[in-house]
């Protein structure tokens, strides 16, 4: 079996940040300002944001769901990938982050495509009908809630739709499983691996991203 032998040095990561994604003044500002915040590590990398936008375009997404929005970098990217007239629904538990995200989305010119609902994501999801209306979902919230989010999101994504889950390697913690989050994510990785409702791949992007495509009914 071939093994990846590329070591992500600081120089290589800097190179990736410079040429691995097309950013603009708004995205650069959001990253710069968020980097000063206590929980800055929750922000997606530039190349990850570019991947989100590209995937939204590839699936022709008209409706996207984001679970965990933080300051809005990933939401901007997802909203930019929507088809004309498309909508992004963001679930964010923290009112302060939601307000920052709203300002950033408006500054990026995509605020009219985005609804932000503030409160626990699981409650918001349970309040939604189990209709397969979303083309794409991105889950990047509290890790111990991931199993619930996955099960709640899956019936609300159309057959052939895509679910993306971030931080699925826990910086290597899934091997030692020495934190509750790492143990939860490890169990979920194994669950998704064996889940015949989806096609899946866990890839080494940022801190590990799982791609789960909901299989067609037939």
Steps between C-alpha positions, in 0.01 A plus 500: 500500500633841404541738792513877489852612583445875473578680824299826534781737601433865581655601168279260307189613686590861423539408134162328506341807658646722228425297188252234612197728514374820345405744772399865496510800731193390697619145562847625590352746747279234658796269547721780635240618751397150605864403556505742795204333671539247785350214296665586170588137438137430410535689172543302181820533298492702175537191282220332693273797437586485131417129500161568658414754232617267224300206634187715528543591134571140398178367656302795364380585849183702535460436873790457741501436873787601727517372857740731685578834337746677733598834337376410155804413285364163391150643464629763257665229293191278501270789413721596208469145367120505493306499175313820414212539741646245740487514880737418783364421846753541782453362851715675761465463876683819599323833449826697489649280230174512306505880505861508378420248228201707386718811461762303309242341271349839424845644434566214255179584314329167571291591804177485301559129432558402862278439802668459840304327776642545848468220752592135551536333161341173605185683610485692173547182297233310690259787437545461124287256300689190391482610139802440273535862395871571544751431224804547724562513875814604685536394863762691702368550852553347846660162439311304765180596320614361164321161523167673562566756226588230250183301570283812497652642183498181291121476447491868411752466216375389160611169347827571324562794734822548692576527872840634603629460856805695618769412759456127459859421597515718812863589432581131528296457817284230341798267547555555872137589579613685811223761492124463491485681165758265348312195626172628359654582163677164482172318560327714238777433247441128547123547478519691174751249362241224549192707409341357185282808463796699368807484281790638700862605511701649785776711351805677638385857443574740787406299813324229301179540301246224446304499176171311532281481190145392573423203281210511257181330611533240227 
